[in-house]
Amino acid sequence: MSALYQVPGVALDGIREMEERVAFLSVACSAMAEKPDAAIGLLDDKALRGLAWWTRDIEVGLRALDELVSKAAP
């Protein structure tokens, strides 16, 4: 049997969701990297906290996915 069939469907859905979240975070970080150094200091604290929240959310999601897949592993 293929390893794909051993992964619960909820984990596959979670992987897709994580891909979307990572893509958003990647775009946001790329946009910040394009700003001149002087403009970085103007970033709103709320925006930086939002990026931190997205990062933590991705970390928590990946841990949950790992747990689901680990339980399904033979």
C-alpha positions in Angstrom: 0.0 0.0 0.0 1.2 3.5 -0.8 2.3 5.8 2.1 -0.2 8.3 0.8 -3.1 6.0 1.8 -1.7 5.7 5.3 -1.9 9.4 5.9 -5.3 10.5 7.3 -7.4 12.7 5.1 -7.5 15.4 7.8 -3.7 15.5 7.7 -3.8 16.1 3.9 -6.3 18.9 4.4 -4.1 20.3 7.1 -1.1 20.2 4.8 -3.0 22.3 2.2 -4.0 24.8 4.8 -0.4 25.1 6.1 0.8 25.6 2.5 -1.6 28.6 2.2 -0.5 30.0 5.5 3.2 29.6 4.6 2.6 31.3 1.2 1.0 34.3 2.9 3.8 34.6 5.4 6.4 34.3 2.6 4.8 37.1 0.6 4.6 39.3 3.7 8.2 38.7 4.6 9.3 39.3 1.0 7.5 42.6 1.0 9.2 43.6 4.2 12.6 42.6 2.7 12.0 44.9 -0.3 11.6 48.0 2.0 14.6 50.3 2.5 16.2 50.0 5.9 14.8 53.3 7.0 11.2 52.2 6.3 11.6 49.0 8.4 11.6 51.2 11.5 8.2 52.6 10.5 6.5 49.2 10.5 3.6 49.2 12.9 4.0 47.1 16.0 0.6 45.5 15.2 1.9 44.3 11.8 5.0 42.7 13.4 2.8 41.0 16.0 0.6 39.8 13.2 3.6 38.2 11.5 4.7 36.6 14.8 1.2 35.2 15.2 1.2 33.7 11.7 4.6 32.1 12.5 3.4 30.6 15.8 0.2 29.5 14.1 2.2 27.6 11.4 4.4 26.0 14.1 1.3 24.8 16.1 -0.3 23.5 12.9 2.8 21.6 11.9 3.1 20.0 15.3 -0.5 18.9 15.1 0.0 17.5 11.6 3.1 15.6 12.8 1.1 14.1 15.6 -1.7 13.0 13.2 0.8 11.4 10.8 2.8 9.8 13.6 -0.3 8.1 15.0 -1.1 6.8 11.5 2.4 5.4 10.9 2.7 1.7 11.3 
